[in-house]
Amino acid sequence: MKYGTTFHTIVGIDGLQQKAARTGRLAGVDAEQYDLKSDGSYLTAAEVKAQGRRPVSCTVTIYAIIGGVRCPFTATALFDEYYPNPTNKAASMPFNMIAKCARAKALKMAFSDELSGLHIEEEAAAFEDRTIAAVQVNPSKGVDVEQLQEDIDMCGNKNSLLLLYKSNPEYRHHAALFTARREEIEALEAEEMKMPDAKEIERMTNTIERVLDADLIGEKEGEDE
């Protein structure tokens, strides 16, 4: 969509999470915190629901590896700013919808280079100064199986494979691809465990050399006799 003289791409939350996961630097996400206060206290979705009201805010922390360090990026989204007149999913699923907005905001903080120019639909509404009802989509329609297989093959360990799997709920329909790659990784790890390390190889080499030297000395002594 166009805003002023600049065009922006509208994507779903799964698209943002997928691009973040592909960097290999996505290092987890904390559970959502609702109505976070200045003293650090907050409520769970169940606690807010029990009070018979919608959440005022949602706070999400995304972790990314920066220079080898796991760094937190925390963002808070206010419900009234995104849904001043909630309808459809914003009315029936207020916790999930505002959590999506907070997660998108945190992801864009943590992966600003990769996600620059990408926005969820709720942010597009702000560009046009309007309120929207987010449309429920089926993320599985957006899964490119060939690209997914390439991403899976790029995973060099089980942790990165798990992060990719969790980046899109619809990947559960392609669990067999993940399982096959996990088995490949486990087989490679098993082979690596069987292989002696550098010190062991050096020790074995020294032992062989000593045995050979001893045999040569014995042969020479036998010739002298």
Residue, then its C-alpha position, 0 to 999 in steps of 0.5 A: m500500500k502507498y503512504g505519501t510517496t512511499f509504498h509499504t508491504i502488508v504481511g501477516i504475523d506469520g510472515l514476520q515471524q518466518k523472516a525473523a526465523r530465517t535469519g537464524r538469530l531468533a532466540g525465543v519469545d516470552a509469554e504475553q503479559y497483559d496490563l503491565k504496570s510500572d512496578g513490573s506486575y502484570l496479569t495473564a489473559a485468564e486473569v483479565k478474562a475473569q474480570g470480565r473485560r478486555p485487556v488494556s495492553c499487551t507486552v511481548t518480549i522477543y529475543a534475538i542473537i546480537g554479536g553472540v549475545r541473546c538480547p531482549f526486545t520488549a514492546t507494548a501495544l495498547f488495545d484502544e490504539y489498534y482497535p478503538n471500535p473493536t469488531n469481528k475478531a478484535a471483539s471476539m478474540p481481543f487477547n489474541m489480536i492485541a498479542k499479535c500486534a505486540r509481537a509484530k512490534a517486538l519483532k520489528m524492533a529485534f529485526s529492524d533491517e530484515l522487517s523494514g517496510l513490512h507492516i501488519e494490517e492493523e498498522a496499515a489502518a493507521f496509515e489511512d487513519r481508519t480502523i479495521a477489523a483484522v481478517q482471519v486468514n489461513p496461513s497454510k495457504g501462504v506456505d511455499v513447500e519448496q521454500l520451506q524445504e530449503d529453509i529446513d535444509m539450512c537448519g544445522n542443528k535441532n534448536s534452529l529446526l525447532l525455532l523454524y517449526k514454531s515460527n508458523p502454526e501451519y508448519r504442523h501440517h508439514a511435520a514430516l519434513f521437520t522429522a526427516r531433517r531432525e533424524e538427519i541431524e541426529a544421525l550426523e551428530a551420532e557419527e561425529m560422536k564416533m569420530p575421535d577428536a584431535k587430541e585422540i588422533e594425536r595420541m593414537t598417532n604417537t602410539i603408532e609411531r612409538v610402536l613402529d620405532a620399537d619394531l625398527i629398533g628391534e629389527k636393527e638389533g636383530e641384524d647386528e646380531 
